[in-house]
Amino acid sequence: VQDVATGRSRGSSGDSESHRRWKEETLKILAEIQAPLSLLLLRLCNWALLKLLNRLFLNVQLHRGQLEMVLRAAKTPDVPLVFLSTHKSPLDGLLLSFLLFSQGLGVPRVAVGGQACSSRLRALLSRLGGIFLPLGTGQTRGKQDEGLPGAVLAVYIEEVLRSQQPLLIFLEEPPATLHLSAPAREWLALVYRAVRDGAVPDVLLVPVGIAYDIAP
């Protein structure tokens, strides 16, 4: 991040002023990507989700054998878990987060795809563990402006993996299932880059998914 910012500020007058500007921009980009987790919102969401599940579904079944394998894998030292999931319903993110959290795997950081959402919904999902591509990435930013957002995002993913926070990536975006989505490619490329650059020695890719009799 510092290398990119230094390159952008080269030739500008006032090193301290330039440093302040790119620091503010870096913090702004980071705020677009994530927000601190809110334990209060997590508890409220878990309570509300239990009520919702009781109304929507007759039961939710977990494969105990596969769950035990994941729990054993989570104990591997210095190797973060990256969950890769299909995406059949808008409820998948909340439901998988709830299931992983309830089984003692921590609150996963959920990579949100390219779905449009309001600023309020984005803020709420961020507090519940959602992470986003920086606003306008690959769309409205010019080539000169893509360097810093990309660098901040790459460093953030490295820190998530280094701290062994579980990461959940959806490979599809409804209704275009069975096709790897463009946001998924970007998230996977960031994970690959973190391993390639030595930020983490390895990652454990864990396929997960939810099957519905009738998708809500």
N, C-alpha and C positions, 0 to 999 in steps of 0.2 A: 504494500500500500504506500509506504513511504517513497519507494523508488518511483512509482507512477506519479505521485503528487509532486515530487521533486522535479520530474521531467516536465510536468505541466506548468510549474511555476518558474522554470528556468528563464532567465532574462527579465523577470519582473523585479521591480524595485521594492526594497524593504523585505528582508527575509522573515522578520517576525510577523509582519502583516500577512505575507504569503502563507506562512505556517499556520496562522490562525484561520485563514480562509479555508485551506484544504482540510484542516481538522474539523471545522464546522460542517463542511460538505461530507466528510467521512461519517460523522455522527448522524447526519441526516439520512444518508444511504443506509446505515446500520438500522436506524429506526424504521425504514421502509421494509427491511428484511425480517425483523423480529422485535419482540417486546419481552420484558421480564415476565416470567410465569406468575400468575396470581393464584395462590393456594385457595383463597376464598371462592374465586370463580370456578376453580377445579372441583371443589367440594359441591358447590351448587349445581354444576353441570352434571356431576356424577349422580346426585340425587334426582335431578330432573330426567336424566337419561334412563335411570331405573324405572321411573314412572312411565316414561314413553315406551320403553321396551315391553313393559307389562301390557300396554294397550295395543301395541303393534304386532307382537309375536306371542305365540303360545309358549315357546321356549327357545332358549339359545343353547346350542350344544357345542362343547369344546372337545377336541380330540386329545384325551389325556396323555397318550403316548407321545404325540408330537409336541405337546406343551412341555413335557418333562425334558425332551431333547433340547428345546429352546432354553429352558431354565438352566440346564447344564452348560450349554454354550455360552450363556451370559456370564458364567463364572470364569471364562477364559481370560487371564490377565492381559491387559493392554490391547485387547482386540475388541473394538466397538461392534455393535450389531447394527446392520442396515437391513430393514425389513422392506421387501419388494412385494407390492400387492397389485392385484387387479382392481378395477374400480367399477362396481356394478350399480352403486347407489350413492346419492349425496350423503347418506348416513354412514358410509364406510369409514370415513376419517374419525368421526366421533366414536363409533362403535369399536373400532380397532384400538384407539387410544384408551378407551375405557377398559377393554379386556386386558391389554398389556399392563396398564397401571394396576388393575385389580389383582393381577398375578405376580406383583412384586417386581416388575421389570422397569419401573420408573415411568415418568411421563415422556412419551416420545416426542421428538420434534417432527412435525408432519409437514412435508414439502407440499405446499399447495400449488396446484397447476395453474393454468392460464385462465381459469374461470373468472369472469367479471364479478366483482362483489363491491358493495358499498364501503365507504370508509369506516362506518361504524361496525359492520360485520368483520371487516379486515382487522380492526383493532381488537374486537372480541376474540377472534380466532387466534390472533397473536398471543393474547394473554393465556390461551388454552394450549399453546405449544405449536401453533401454526407458524411456518416460515414461508416467506414469499420472495420471488425474484424481484429485484428493485424495479420500481415503477418505470415503465417505458423501455425496459431492457430490450434491445433488438428491434424497437419500433420507432420511438420518437427521438432517442438520443443519437447524435451523430457519432462518427467514428472517433472523434477527438474526446468525446465524453464517455465512451464505453469503457475506457481503461480503468478508471477509478471504481465505478460500480462493480465491475467484474473482479477487481482485486479485493475489494471489501468482501464480496460474496464468497470468494475462494478462501480467504482467511477465516471467515466466520465458519464455514463448513469444516475447515481444518480444526478449529477450536471445539466444535461440537463433537467431532470424532475423537479428538485427543482427550476430551473430558469424559469419553465413553457414554455420552447421552445417546440413547437409541434414536435412530433416524428412520422415518417411514416415508417411502417414496411410492407414489402411485404410478404405475406404468402406462395407464390408459386415462382417457378423459371421455366420460359418457357424452353422447351415445356411440362415439367411434371406438368401440372396444376391439380387442384383438390387434390393435396397432399401437406401437410405441409412440407416445405423444412427444411433441417438441419440448415441452418443459421437462418431461422425464429424461430425455436425452441430456439436457443441460445439467440436471441434478446428478445424474450418473457420471457425467464427465467431471463434475466437481469432486465426487468421491474418488474417481480414478486418479485425478490429479493429486489429491491429498496423499494417496498411497504412493504414487510415482515419485512425488517430491520428498517422501520420507517423513511427512507430518505424523503418520501412524505406520507401524510396521505392516499391518494387514487389517482387513475388515472381514467380518463374517456376514455374507449375504444370506438372508433367511426369507424364503418365499412364504407369504401368508395370503390369506384370502377369505372372503365370506361368501357362502353360497346361500341363496334365498330360495324358498319354494316359490314365493312371488316377491320380486323386488319392490320395496316401498317407493 
